Every structure is written in C-alpha cells, then in structure tokens.
C-alpha cells in the first residue's frame, strides 16, 4: 500500500478525520499519520500522569487529538 504523505483537506474536519482514522486503521504503522498521533498520545499520557488536574486517559486523548488535528490542518 502506498500513502500520500500530505492529506488533502476537503474542507470538513470531521470527514477528513474519518478518512484519516480509517486509513490509519487499515495501514497500521505503515500509515504516515500513525506514528505522530501515537507520539502525541504518549506525550499527553505523560502530561496527564504528571499534572494533578488532568488524568491519564484525558491526557492521552488530548495528545492524540491534538496531533491528529495538526496532521489534518498544519
């Protein structure tokens, strides 16, 4: 499978995120967005573990969501 390194935005963030997440699910670690999103999730989880107000799952989701957003809208 070959992937385009730059996603082509359609203008609708929800549609773009759906397409990107489906591509990540099908392509696994070969998909160009998987590694940055997992890295963001790990950084968010560490921040969630360190900060007293934010919990681990909230930090994980926030980090992954932020990196996915940055991947879709650089």
C-alpha positions as CSV (number, residue, x, y, z in Angstrom):
1,X,0.0,0.0,0.0
2,X,1.2,3.5,-0.8
3,X,0.1,6.5,1.1
4,X,0.2,10.2,0.3
5,X,2.3,11.9,3.0
6,X,0.1,15.1,2.9
7,X,-3.6,14.6,3.4
8,X,-5.8,16.6,1.1
9,X,-8.3,18.6,3.1
10,X,-11.9,18.5,1.9
11,X,-12.9,21.5,4.0
12,X,-14.9,19.4,6.5
13,X,-12.7,18.5,9.5
14,X,-15.0,15.6,10.6
15,X,-14.9,14.0,7.1
16,X,-11.1,14.5,6.9
17,X,-10.6,12.9,10.4
18,X,-12.8,10.0,9.5
19,X,-10.9,9.3,6.3
20,X,-7.6,9.6,8.1
21,X,-8.6,7.3,11.0
22,X,-9.8,4.7,8.6
23,X,-6.5,4.9,6.7
24,X,-4.6,4.6,10.0
25,X,-6.7,1.5,11.0
26,X,-6.1,-0.2,7.6
27,X,-2.5,0.8,7.2
28,X,-1.3,0.3,10.8
29,X,2.2,1.6,11.5
30,X,2.9,2.0,7.7
31,X,0.4,4.9,7.5
32,X,2.2,8.3,7.8
33,X,-0.1,9.6,10.5
34,X,0.1,6.7,12.9
35,X,3.4,7.5,14.5
36,X,2.9,11.2,15.1
37,X,-0.6,10.5,16.6
38,X,0.8,7.8,18.9
39,X,3.6,10.0,19.9
40,X,1.1,12.8,20.8
41,X,-0.9,10.2,22.8
42,X,2.2,9.2,24.7
43,X,3.2,12.8,25.5
44,X,-0.4,13.5,26.6
45,X,-0.5,10.5,28.8
46,X,2.8,11.5,30.5
47,X,1.4,15.0,31.0
48,X,-1.8,13.6,32.4
49,X,0.2,11.4,34.8
50,X,2.3,14.4,36.0
51,X,-0.3,17.1,36.2
52,X,-2.6,16.9,39.2
53,X,-5.8,18.1,37.5
54,X,-5.6,16.1,34.2
55,X,-5.9,12.3,34.4
56,X,-4.0,9.8,32.3
57,X,-6.9,9.0,29.8
58,X,-7.8,12.6,29.4
59,X,-4.1,13.5,28.6
60,X,-3.9,10.5,26.2
61,X,-7.0,11.6,24.3
62,X,-6.0,15.2,24.3
63,X,-2.5,14.5,23.0
64,X,-3.7,12.1,20.2
65,X,-6.5,14.6,19.2
66,X,-4.1,17.5,19.0
67,X,-1.6,15.6,16.8
68,X,-4.4,14.3,14.6
69,X,-5.7,17.9,14.2
70,X,-2.2,19.2,13.4
71,X,-1.8,16.4,10.8
72,X,-5.1,17.4,9.2
73,X,-4.7,21.2,9.5
74,X,-1.0,22.0,9.6
